Amino acid sequence: MRYIIPKQLKEEYKIFDRPRIYLKDVVAGCVLLGLFYFLKGWVHSWLLLPYWIMAVTAMFFLIQPARSNPKKRNWEAIILFLGRDHTTYHSINHVQKGAGTDAK
């Protein structure tokens, strides 16, 4: 009996092959455009054109693969960075300098 084992279990869904457009990128872009459209009411009417230029630029930046981890997008890397634990942990048997020496 032969079992067919897929080589990549976590492969991303492609919408188009050329240019490579993934479903995750389209969903992230739609969510970001919705967020920018929602926040448009807080922008003065004179600044709407620069706001939309900045919004589209930010959207394309956030969808690009991260430099430090090519399997993640920039928006995922930012979420992981903000959600990590920033406290410093030491081992239980941590010895500080000078604490173990006897002063004579």
PDB file as gemmi writes it, atoms N, CA and C in Angstrom:
CRYST1    1.000    1.000    1.000  90.00  90.00  90.00 P 1                      
ATOM      1  N   MET A   1       0.836  -1.173   0.000  1.00  0.00           N  
ATOM      2  CA  MET A   1       0.000   0.000   0.000  1.00  0.00           C  
ATOM      3  C   MET A   1       0.884   1.240   0.000  1.00  0.00           C  
ATOM      4  N   ARG A   2       0.583   2.181  -0.900  1.00  0.00           N  
ATOM      5  CA  ARG A   2       1.355   3.426  -1.000  1.00  0.00           C  
ATOM      6  C   ARG A   2       0.529   4.589  -0.503  1.00  0.00           C  
ATOM      7  N   TYR A   3       1.176   5.418   0.282  1.00  0.00           N  
ATOM      8  CA  TYR A   3       0.542   6.636   0.757  1.00  0.00           C  
ATOM      9  C   TYR A   3       1.182   7.830   0.055  1.00  0.00           C  
ATOM     10  N   ILE A   4       0.366   8.720  -0.409  1.00  0.00           N  
ATOM     11  CA  ILE A   4       0.870   9.926  -1.038  1.00  0.00           C  
ATOM     12  C   ILE A   4       0.934  11.012   0.028  1.00  0.00           C  
ATOM     13  N   ILE A   5       2.147  11.470   0.299  1.00  0.00           N  
ATOM     14  CA  ILE A   5       2.363  12.472   1.323  1.00  0.00           C  
ATOM     15  C   ILE A   5       2.656  13.798   0.623  1.00  0.00           C  
ATOM     16  N   PRO A   6       1.869  14.822   0.884  1.00  0.00           N  
ATOM     17  CA  PRO A   6       2.147  16.116   0.251  1.00  0.00           C  
ATOM     18  C   PRO A   6       3.465  16.689   0.765  1.00  0.00           C  
ATOM     19  N   LYS A   7       4.189  17.365  -0.115  1.00  0.00           N  
ATOM     20  CA  LYS A   7       5.493  17.899   0.265  1.00  0.00           C  
ATOM     21  C   LYS A   7       5.376  19.150   1.128  1.00  0.00           C  
ATOM     22  N   GLN A   8       4.392  19.995   0.837  1.00  0.00           N  
ATOM     23  CA  GLN A   8       4.232  21.211   1.621  1.00  0.00           C  
ATOM     24  C   GLN A   8       2.812  21.268   2.146  1.00  0.00           C  
ATOM     25  N   LEU A   9       2.692  21.148   3.452  1.00  0.00           N  
ATOM     26  CA  LEU A   9       1.368  21.130   4.057  1.00  0.00           C  
ATOM     27  C   LEU A   9       0.802  22.541   4.239  1.00  0.00           C  
ATOM     28  N   LYS A  10       1.670  23.519   4.404  1.00  0.00           N  
ATOM     29  CA  LYS A  10       1.212  24.882   4.663  1.00  0.00           C  
ATOM     30  C   LYS A  10       1.464  25.781   3.453  1.00  0.00           C  
ATOM     31  N   GLU A  11       1.134  25.314   2.294  1.00  0.00           N  
ATOM     32  CA  GLU A  11       1.333  26.112   1.093  1.00  0.00           C  
ATOM     33  C   GLU A  11       0.234  27.157   0.992  1.00  0.00           C  
ATOM     34  N   GLU A  12       0.607  28.356   0.554  1.00  0.00           N  
ATOM     35  CA  GLU A  12      -0.349  29.447   0.440  1.00  0.00           C  
ATOM     36  C   GLU A  12      -1.174  29.276  -0.828  1.00  0.00           C  
ATOM     37  N   TYR A  13      -2.412  29.742  -0.779  1.00  0.00           N  
ATOM     38  CA  TYR A  13      -3.296  29.655  -1.932  1.00  0.00           C  
ATOM     39  C   TYR A  13      -2.968  30.765  -2.917  1.00  0.00           C  
ATOM     40  N   LYS A  14      -2.684  30.389  -4.163  1.00  0.00           N  
ATOM     41  CA  LYS A  14      -2.398  31.363  -5.205  1.00  0.00           C  
ATOM     42  C   LYS A  14      -3.672  31.693  -5.954  1.00  0.00           C  
ATOM     43  N   ILE A  15      -3.857  32.971  -6.251  1.00  0.00           N  
ATOM     44  CA  ILE A  15      -4.963  33.380  -7.101  1.00  0.00           C  
ATOM     45  C   ILE A  15      -4.475  33.442  -8.539  1.00  0.00           C  
ATOM     46  N   PHE A  16      -3.321  34.083  -8.757  1.00  0.00           N  
ATOM     47  CA  PHE A  16      -2.685  34.149 -10.076  1.00  0.00           C  
ATOM     48  C   PHE A  16      -1.258  33.672  -9.953  1.00  0.00           C  
ATOM     49  N   ASP A  17      -0.745  33.081 -11.038  1.00  0.00           N  
ATOM     50  CA  ASP A  17       0.633  32.609 -11.026  1.00  0.00           C  
ATOM     51  C   ASP A  17       1.591  33.705 -11.482  1.00  0.00           C  
ATOM     52  N   ARG A  18       1.216  34.452 -12.495  1.00  0.00           N  
ATOM     53  CA  ARG A  18       2.040  35.565 -12.976  1.00  0.00           C  
ATOM     54  C   ARG A  18       1.210  36.803 -13.025  1.00  0.00           C  
ATOM     55  N   PRO A  19       1.407  37.818 -12.312  1.00  0.00           N  
ATOM     56  CA  PRO A  19       2.278  37.939 -11.151  1.00  0.00           C  
ATOM     57  C   PRO A  19       1.725  37.124  -9.987  1.00  0.00           C  
ATOM     58  N   ARG A  20       2.598  36.719  -9.099  1.00  0.00           N  
ATOM     59  CA  ARG A  20       2.169  35.875  -7.976  1.00  0.00           C  
ATOM     60  C   ARG A  20       1.327  36.684  -7.011  1.00  0.00           C  
ATOM     61  N   ILE A  21       0.068  36.357  -6.969  1.00  0.00           N  
ATOM     62  CA  ILE A  21      -0.863  37.024  -6.062  1.00  0.00           C  
ATOM     63  C   ILE A  21      -1.490  35.945  -5.199  1.00  0.00           C  
ATOM     64  N   TYR A  22      -1.317  36.080  -3.894  1.00  0.00           N  
ATOM     65  CA  TYR A  22      -1.812  35.084  -2.958  1.00  0.00           C  
ATOM     66  C   TYR A  22      -3.103  35.572  -2.306  1.00  0.00           C  
ATOM     67  N   LEU A  23      -3.906  34.624  -1.864  1.00  0.00           N  
ATOM     68  CA  LEU A  23      -5.182  34.942  -1.222  1.00  0.00           C  
ATOM     69  C   LEU A  23      -4.961  35.735   0.063  1.00  0.00           C  
ATOM     70  N   LYS A  24      -3.925  35.389   0.818  1.00  0.00           N  
ATOM     71  CA  LYS A  24      -3.626  36.086   2.069  1.00  0.00           C  
ATOM     72  C   LYS A  24      -3.317  37.560   1.812  1.00  0.00           C  
ATOM     73  N   ASP A  25      -2.628  37.856   0.706  1.00  0.00           N  
ATOM     74  CA  ASP A  25      -2.313  39.243   0.371  1.00  0.00           C  
ATOM     75  C   ASP A  25      -3.562  40.021  -0.016  1.00  0.00           C  
ATOM     76  N   VAL A  26      -4.456  39.383  -0.756  1.00  0.00           N  
ATOM     77  CA  VAL A  26      -5.691  40.064  -1.164  1.00  0.00           C  
ATOM     78  C   VAL A  26      -6.563  40.354   0.049  1.00  0.00           C  
ATOM     79  N   VAL A  27      -6.672  39.400   0.960  1.00  0.00           N  
ATOM     80  CA  VAL A  27      -7.482  39.603   2.167  1.00  0.00           C  
ATOM     81  C   VAL A  27      -6.869  40.705   3.040  1.00  0.00           C  
ATOM     82  N   ALA A  28      -5.548  40.679   3.216  1.00  0.00           N  
ATOM     83  CA  ALA A  28      -4.880  41.715   4.012  1.00  0.00           C  
ATOM     84  C   ALA A  28      -5.053  43.083   3.364  1.00  0.00           C  
ATOM     85  N   GLY A  29      -4.954  43.152   2.039  1.00  0.00           N  
ATOM     86  CA  GLY A  29      -5.144  44.416   1.331  1.00  0.00           C  
ATOM     87  C   GLY A  29      -6.563  44.945   1.494  1.00  0.00           C  
ATOM     88  N   CYS A  30      -7.557  44.059   1.418  1.00  0.00           N  
ATOM     89  CA  CYS A  30      -8.947  44.486   1.601  1.00  0.00           C  
ATOM     90  C   CYS A  30      -9.193  44.982   3.024  1.00  0.00           C  
ATOM     91  N   VAL A  31      -8.633  44.301   4.009  1.00  0.00           N  
ATOM     92  CA  VAL A  31      -8.787  44.739   5.402  1.00  0.00           C  
ATOM     93  C   VAL A  31      -8.120  46.096   5.607  1.00  0.00           C  
ATOM     94  N   LEU A  32      -6.922  46.280   5.041  1.00  0.00           N  
ATOM     95  CA  LEU A  32      -6.227  47.561   5.189  1.00  0.00           C  
ATOM     96  C   LEU A  32      -6.969  48.684   4.479  1.00  0.00           C  
ATOM     97  N   LEU A  33      -7.482  48.421   3.267  1.00  0.00           N  
ATOM     98  CA  LEU A  33      -8.250  49.449   2.568  1.00  0.00           C  
ATOM     99  C   LEU A  33      -9.521  49.812   3.342  1.00  0.00           C  
ATOM    100  N   GLY A  34     -10.166  48.814   3.936  1.00  0.00           N  
ATOM    101  CA  GLY A  34     -11.343  49.088   4.762  1.00  0.00           C  
ATOM    102  C   GLY A  34     -10.985  49.938   5.973  1.00  0.00           C  
ATOM    103  N   LEU A  35      -9.848  49.630   6.601  1.00  0.00           N  
ATOM    104  CA  LEU A  35      -9.396  50.412   7.751  1.00  0.00           C  
ATOM    105  C   LEU A  35      -9.076  51.843   7.346  1.00  0.00           C  
ATOM    106  N   PHE A  36      -8.371  52.011   6.215  1.00  0.00           N  
ATOM    107  CA  PHE A  36      -8.052  53.358   5.741  1.00  0.00           C  
ATOM    108  C   PHE A  36      -9.317  54.119   5.341  1.00  0.00           C  
ATOM    109  N   TYR A  37     -10.279  53.438   4.761  1.00  0.00           N  
ATOM    110  CA  TYR A  37     -11.535  54.093   4.393  1.00  0.00           C  
ATOM    111  C   TYR A  37     -12.309  54.527   5.644  1.00  0.00           C  
ATOM    112  N   PHE A  38     -12.257  53.687   6.680  1.00  0.00           N  
ATOM    113  CA  PHE A  38     -12.920  54.021   7.945  1.00  0.00           C  
ATOM    114  C   PHE A  38     -12.268  55.248   8.597  1.00  0.00           C  
ATOM    115  N   LEU A  39     -10.948  55.330   8.532  1.00  0.00           N  
ATOM    116  CA  LEU A  39     -10.225  56.440   9.158  1.00  0.00           C  
ATOM    117  C   LEU A  39     -10.202  57.698   8.304  1.00  0.00           C  
ATOM    118  N   LYS A  40     -10.730  57.640   7.084  1.00  0.00           N  
ATOM    119  CA  LYS A  40     -10.733  58.780   6.174  1.00  0.00           C  
ATOM    120  C   LYS A  40     -11.514  59.958   6.744  1.00  0.00           C  
ATOM    121  N   GLY A  41     -12.509  59.704   7.566  1.00  0.00           N  
ATOM    122  CA  GLY A  41     -13.315  60.771   8.145  1.00  0.00           C  
ATOM    123  C   GLY A  41     -12.550  61.684   9.080  1.00  0.00           C  
ATOM    124  N   TRP A  42     -11.427  61.240   9.601  1.00  0.00           N  
ATOM    125  CA  TRP A  42     -10.623  62.047  10.522  1.00  0.00           C  
ATOM    126  C   TRP A  42      -9.594  62.907   9.800  1.00  0.00           C  
ATOM    127  N   VAL A  43      -9.560  62.825   8.451  1.00  0.00           N  
ATOM    128  CA  VAL A  43      -8.560  63.546   7.666  1.00  0.00           C  
ATOM    129  C   VAL A  43      -9.221  64.760   7.032  1.00  0.00           C  
ATOM    130  N   HIS A  44      -8.532  65.876   7.067  1.00  0.00           N  
ATOM    131  CA  HIS A  44      -9.053  67.099   6.455  1.00  0.00           C  
ATOM    132  C   HIS A  44      -9.156  66.907   4.941  1.00  0.00           C  
ATOM    133  N   SER A  45     -10.114  67.578   4.326  1.00  0.00           N  
ATOM    134  CA  SER A  45     -10.370  67.384   2.893  1.00  0.00           C  
ATOM    135  C   SER A  45      -9.180  67.801   2.035  1.00  0.00           C  
ATOM    136  N   TRP A  46      -8.370  68.742   2.463  1.00  0.00           N  
ATOM    137  CA  TRP A  46      -7.193  69.137   1.705  1.00  0.00           C  
ATOM    138  C   TRP A  46      -6.131  68.041   1.696  1.00  0.00           C  
ATOM    139  N   LEU A  47      -6.142  67.200   2.700  1.00  0.00           N  
ATOM    140  CA  LEU A  47      -5.097  66.186   2.827  1.00  0.00           C  
ATOM    141  C   LEU A  47      -5.540  64.800   2.353  1.00  0.00           C  
ATOM    142  N   LEU A  48      -6.679  64.710   1.681  1.00  0.00           N  
ATOM    143  CA  LEU A  48      -7.161  63.400   1.258  1.00  0.00           C  
ATOM    144  C   LEU A  48      -6.265  62.745   0.207  1.00  0.00           C  
ATOM    145  N   LEU A  49      -5.788  63.516  -0.768  1.00  0.00           N  
ATOM    146  CA  LEU A  49      -4.909  62.923  -1.788  1.00  0.00           C  
ATOM    147  C   LEU A  49      -3.604  62.390  -1.180  1.00  0.00           C  
ATOM    148  N   PRO A  50      -2.880  63.178  -0.349  1.00  0.00           N  
ATOM    149  CA  PRO A  50      -1.686  62.603   0.295  1.00  0.00           C  
ATOM    150  C   PRO A  50      -2.026  61.423   1.221  1.00  0.00           C  
ATOM    151  N   TYR A  51      -3.189  61.482   1.864  1.00  0.00           N  
ATOM    152  CA  TYR A  51      -3.593  60.382   2.737  1.00  0.00           C  
ATOM    153  C   TYR A  51      -3.742  59.091   1.947  1.00  0.00           C  
ATOM    154  N   TRP A  52      -4.421  59.133   0.799  1.00  0.00           N  
ATOM    155  CA  TRP A  52      -4.607  57.916   0.010  1.00  0.00           C  
ATOM    156  C   TRP A  52      -3.305  57.439  -0.616  1.00  0.00           C  
ATOM    157  N   ILE A  53      -2.425  58.363  -0.984  1.00  0.00           N  
ATOM    158  CA  ILE A  53      -1.101  57.958  -1.496  1.00  0.00           C  
ATOM    159  C   ILE A  53      -0.326  57.237  -0.399  1.00  0.00           C  
ATOM    160  N   MET A  54      -0.354  57.794   0.819  1.00  0.00           N  
ATOM    161  CA  MET A  54       0.321  57.147   1.947  1.00  0.00           C  
ATOM    162  C   MET A  54      -0.335  55.805   2.276  1.00  0.00           C  
ATOM    163  N   ALA A  55      -1.654  55.728   2.173  1.00  0.00           N  
ATOM    164  CA  ALA A  55      -2.365  54.488   2.503  1.00  0.00           C  
ATOM    165  C   ALA A  55      -2.004  53.374   1.526  1.00  0.00           C  
ATOM    166  N   VAL A  56      -1.965  53.689   0.237  1.00  0.00           N  
ATOM    167  CA  VAL A  56      -1.616  52.666  -0.763  1.00  0.00           C  
ATOM    168  C   VAL A  56      -0.165  52.254  -0.611  1.00  0.00           C  
ATOM    169  N   THR A  57       0.726  53.208  -0.336  1.00  0.00           N  
ATOM    170  CA  THR A  57       2.140  52.889  -0.119  1.00  0.00           C  
ATOM    171  C   THR A  57       2.309  51.999   1.114  1.00  0.00           C  
ATOM    172  N   ALA A  58       1.621  52.327   2.191  1.00  0.00           N  
ATOM    173  CA  ALA A  58       1.701  51.517   3.413  1.00  0.00           C  
ATOM    174  C   ALA A  58       1.125  50.125   3.174  1.00  0.00           C  
ATOM    175  N   MET A  59       0.048  50.047   2.400  1.00  0.00           N  
ATOM    176  CA  MET A  59      -0.553  48.742   2.117  1.00  0.00           C  
ATOM    177  C   MET A  59       0.423  47.850   1.354  1.00  0.00           C  
ATOM    178  N   PHE A  60       1.080  48.410   0.326  1.00  0.00           N  
ATOM    179  CA  PHE A  60       2.039  47.607  -0.434  1.00  0.00           C  
ATOM    180  C   PHE A  60       3.249  47.223   0.413  1.00  0.00           C  
ATOM    181  N   PHE A  61       3.700  48.103   1.318  1.00  0.00           N  
ATOM    182  CA  PHE A  61       4.808  47.755   2.205  1.00  0.00           C  
ATOM    183  C   PHE A  61       4.425  46.626   3.148  1.00  0.00           C  
ATOM    184  N   LEU A  62       3.242  46.700   3.737  1.00  0.00           N  
ATOM    185  CA  LEU A  62       2.833  45.696   4.714  1.00  0.00           C  
ATOM    186  C   LEU A  62       2.591  44.328   4.086  1.00  0.00           C  
ATOM    187  N   ILE A  63       2.300  44.268   2.806  1.00  0.00           N  
ATOM    188  CA  ILE A  63       2.038  42.995   2.137  1.00  0.00           C  
ATOM    189  C   ILE A  63       3.334  42.323   1.660  1.00  0.00           C  
ATOM    190  N   GLN A  64       4.424  43.069   1.545  1.00  0.00           N  
ATOM    191  CA  GLN A  64       5.688  42.510   1.073  1.00  0.00           C  
ATOM    192  C   GLN A  64       6.258  41.519   2.079  1.00  0.00           C  
ATOM    193  N   PRO A  65       7.039  40.520   1.614  1.00  0.00           N  
ATOM    194  CA  PRO A  65       7.683  39.582   2.549  1.00  0.00           C  
ATOM    195  C   PRO A  65       8.692  40.302   3.444  1.00  0.00           C  
ATOM    196  N   ALA A  66       8.765  39.879   4.690  1.00  0.00           N  
ATOM    197  CA  ALA A  66       9.691  40.489   5.650  1.00  0.00           C  
ATOM    198  C   ALA A  66      11.126  40.080   5.309  1.00  0.00           C  
ATOM    199  N   ARG A  67      12.068  40.982   5.531  1.00  0.00           N  
ATOM    200  CA  ARG A  67      13.477  40.680   5.235  1.00  0.00           C  
ATOM    201  C   ARG A  67      14.041  39.630   6.179  1.00  0.00           C  
ATOM    202  N   SER A  68      13.667  39.719   7.449  1.00  0.00           N  
ATOM    203  CA  SER A  68      14.235  38.815   8.443  1.00  0.00           C  
ATOM    204  C   SER A  68      13.600  37.424   8.387  1.00  0.00           C  
ATOM    205  N   ASN A  69      12.366  37.321   7.881  1.00  0.00           N  
ATOM    206  CA  ASN A  69      11.677  36.039   7.794  1.00  0.00           C  
ATOM    207  C   ASN A  69      10.868  36.015   6.490  1.00  0.00           C  
ATOM    208  N   PRO A  70      11.425  35.443   5.419  1.00  0.00           N  
ATOM    209  CA  PRO A  70      10.756  35.519   4.116  1.00  0.00           C  
ATOM    210  C   PRO A  70       9.431  34.771   4.047  1.00  0.00           C  
ATOM    211  N   LYS A  71       9.130  33.912   5.005  1.00  0.00           N  
ATOM    212  CA  LYS A  71       7.856  33.194   4.982  1.00  0.00           C  
ATOM    213  C   LYS A  71       6.733  34.004   5.612  1.00  0.00           C  
ATOM    214  N   LYS A  72       7.067  35.128   6.208  1.00  0.00           N  
ATOM    215  CA  LYS A  72       6.070  36.001   6.832  1.00  0.00           C  
ATOM    216  C   LYS A  72       6.009  37.309   6.061  1.00  0.00           C  
ATOM    217  N   ARG A  73       4.872  37.953   6.129  1.00  0.00           N  
ATOM    218  CA  ARG A  73       4.714  39.282   5.539  1.00  0.00           C  
ATOM    219  C   ARG A  73       5.095  40.320   6.586  1.00  0.00           C  
ATOM    220  N   ASN A  74       5.306  41.563   6.148  1.00  0.00           N  
ATOM    221  CA  ASN A  74       5.701  42.625   7.083  1.00  0.00           C  
ATOM    222  C   ASN A  74       4.653  42.846   8.158  1.00  0.00           C  
ATOM    223  N   TRP A  75       3.371  42.780   7.819  1.00  0.00           N  
ATOM    224  CA  TRP A  75       2.338  42.999   8.829  1.00  0.00           C  
ATOM    225  C   TRP A  75       2.350  41.870   9.861  1.00  0.00           C  
ATOM    226  N   GLU A  76       2.677  40.652   9.448  1.00  0.00           N  
ATOM    227  CA  GLU A  76       2.776  39.547  10.409  1.00  0.00           C  
ATOM    228  C   GLU A  76       3.993  39.717  11.315  1.00  0.00           C  
ATOM    229  N   ALA A  77       5.107  40.181  10.744  1.00  0.00           N  
ATOM    230  CA  ALA A  77       6.315  40.400  11.546  1.00  0.00           C  
ATOM    231  C   ALA A  77       6.093  41.502  12.581  1.00  0.00           C  
ATOM    232  N   ILE A  78       5.342  42.543  12.222  1.00  0.00           N  
ATOM    233  CA  ILE A  78       5.057  43.620  13.167  1.00  0.00           C  
ATOM    234  C   ILE A  78       4.163  43.115  14.295  1.00  0.00           C  
ATOM    235  N   ILE A  79       3.164  42.319  13.961  1.00  0.00           N  
ATOM    236  CA  ILE A  79       2.282  41.763  14.994  1.00  0.00           C  
ATOM    237  C   ILE A  79       3.054  40.842  15.933  1.00  0.00           C  
ATOM    238  N   LEU A  80       3.951  40.012  15.384  1.00  0.00           N  
ATOM    239  CA  LEU A  80       4.764  39.134  16.233  1.00  0.00           C  
ATOM    240  C   LEU A  80       5.698  39.937  17.124  1.00  0.00           C  
ATOM    241  N   PHE A  81       6.263  41.033  16.596  1.00  0.00           N  
ATOM    242  CA  PHE A  81       7.159  41.868  17.388  1.00  0.00           C  
ATOM    243  C   PHE A  81       6.407  42.540  18.539  1.00  0.00           C  
ATOM    244  N   LEU A  82       5.218  43.064  18.257  1.00  0.00           N  
ATOM    245  CA  LEU A  82       4.454  43.744  19.303  1.00  0.00           C  
ATOM    246  C   LEU A  82       3.878  42.776  20.325  1.00  0.00           C  
ATOM    247  N   GLY A  83       3.630  41.533  19.928  1.00  0.00           N  
ATOM    248  CA  GLY A  83       3.015  40.572  20.829  1.00  0.00           C  
ATOM    249  C   GLY A  83       3.986  39.733  21.623  1.00  0.00           C  
ATOM    250  N   ARG A  84       5.283  39.918  21.392  1.00  0.00           N  
ATOM    251  CA  ARG A  84       6.240  39.076  22.116  1.00  0.00           C  
ATOM    252  C   ARG A  84       6.401  39.531  23.559  1.00  0.00           C  
ATOM    253  N   ASP A  85       6.986  38.655  24.348  1.00  0.00           N  
ATOM    254  CA  ASP A  85       7.206  38.922  25.759  1.00  0.00           C  
ATOM    255  C   ASP A  85       8.504  39.708  25.906  1.00  0.00           C  
ATOM    256  N   HIS A  86       8.427  40.930  26.435  1.00  0.00           N  
ATOM    257  CA  HIS A  86       9.595  41.806  26.527  1.00  0.00           C  
ATOM    258  C   HIS A  86      10.330  41.706  27.855  1.00  0.00           C  
ATOM    259  N   THR A  87       9.883  40.855  28.761  1.00  0.00           N  
ATOM    260  CA  THR A  87      10.557  40.748  30.051  1.00  0.00           C  
ATOM    261  C   THR A  87      11.807  39.888  29.912  1.00  0.00           C  
ATOM    262  N   THR A  88      12.764  40.116  30.797  1.00  0.00           N  
ATOM    263  CA  THR A  88      14.013  39.368  30.792  1.00  0.00           C  
ATOM    264  C   THR A  88      13.942  38.300  31.870  1.00  0.00           C  
ATOM    265  N   TYR A  89      14.252  37.088  31.475  1.00  0.00           N  
ATOM    266  CA  TYR A  89      14.233  35.975  32.414  1.00  0.00           C  
ATOM    267  C   TYR A  89      15.660  35.524  32.694  1.00  0.00           C  
ATOM    268  N   HIS A  90      15.903  35.134  33.962  1.00  0.00           N  
ATOM    269  CA  HIS A  90      17.196  34.596  34.367  1.00  0.00           C  
ATOM    270  C   HIS A  90      16.966  33.200  34.934  1.00  0.00           C  
ATOM    271  N   SER A  91      17.979  32.378  34.819  1.00  0.00           N  
ATOM    272  CA  SER A  91      17.867  31.037  35.375  1.00  0.00           C  
ATOM    273  C   SER A  91      17.839  31.107  36.903  1.00  0.00           C  
ATOM    274  N   ILE A  92      17.344  30.057  37.524  1.00  0.00           N  
ATOM    275  CA  ILE A  92      17.216  30.041  38.981  1.00  0.00           C  
ATOM    276  C   ILE A  92      18.589  30.075  39.638  1.00  0.00           C  
ATOM    277  N   ASN A  93      19.567  29.422  39.042  1.00  0.00           N  
ATOM    278  CA  ASN A  93      20.907  29.391  39.630  1.00  0.00           C  
ATOM    279  C   ASN A  93      21.787  30.503  39.068  1.00  0.00           C  
ATOM    280  N   HIS A  94      21.193  31.630  38.723  1.00  0.00           N  
ATOM    281  CA  HIS A  94      21.918  32.769  38.167  1.00  0.00           C  
ATOM    282  C   HIS A  94      22.824  33.369  39.236  1.00  0.00           C  
ATOM    283  N   VAL A  95      24.123  33.497  38.940  1.00  0.00           N  
ATOM    284  CA  VAL A  95      25.090  34.039  39.879  1.00  0.00           C  
ATOM    285  C   VAL A  95      25.545  35.402  39.367  1.00  0.00           C  
ATOM    286  N   GLN A  96      25.434  36.424  40.214  1.00  0.00           N  
ATOM    287  CA  GLN A  96      25.894  37.742  39.825  1.00  0.00           C  
ATOM    288  C   GLN A  96      27.365  37.891  40.121  1.00  0.00           C  
ATOM    289  N   LYS A  97      28.036  38.825  39.433  1.00  0.00           N  
ATOM    290  CA  LYS A  97      29.471  39.027  39.646  1.00  0.00           C  
ATOM    291  C   LYS A  97      29.717  39.537  41.061  1.00  0.00           C  
ATOM    292  N   GLY A  98      30.705  38.965  41.716  1.00  0.00           N  
ATOM    293  CA  GLY A  98      31.093  39.423  43.029  1.00  0.00           C  
ATOM    294  C   GLY A  98      30.270  38.847  44.163  1.00  0.00           C  
ATOM    295  N   ALA A  99      29.184  38.192  43.877  1.00  0.00           N  
ATOM    296  CA  ALA A  99      28.328  37.682  44.951  1.00  0.00           C  
ATOM    297  C   ALA A  99      28.921  36.420  45.562  1.00  0.00           C  
ATOM    298  N   GLY A 100      29.688  35.647  44.788  1.00  0.00           N  
ATOM    299  CA  GLY A 100      30.202  34.376  45.295  1.00  0.00           C  
ATOM    300  C   GLY A 100      31.598  34.457  45.863  1.00  0.00           C  
ATOM    301  N   THR A 101      32.248  35.603  45.803  1.00  0.00           N  
ATOM    302  CA  THR A 101      33.630  35.710  46.295  1.00  0.00           C  
ATOM    303  C   THR A 101      33.614  36.180  47.746  1.00  0.00           C  
ATOM    304  N   ASP A 102      34.558  35.673  48.503  1.00  0.00           N  
ATOM    305  CA  ASP A 102      34.695  36.076  49.910  1.00  0.00           C  
ATOM    306  C   ASP A 102      35.622  37.272  50.014  1.00  0.00           C  
ATOM    307  N   ALA A 103      35.195  38.307  50.682  1.00  0.00           N  
ATOM    308  CA  ALA A 103      36.035  39.489  50.884  1.00  0.00           C  
ATOM    309  C   ALA A 103      36.857  39.296  52.143  1.00  0.00           C  
ATOM    310  N   LYS A 104      38.170  39.457  52.040  1.00  0.00           N  
ATOM    311  CA  LYS A 104      39.066  39.281  53.186  1.00  0.00           C  
ATOM    312  C   LYS A 104      39.637  40.555  53.636  1.00  0.00           C  
TER     313      LYS A 104                                                      
END                                                                             
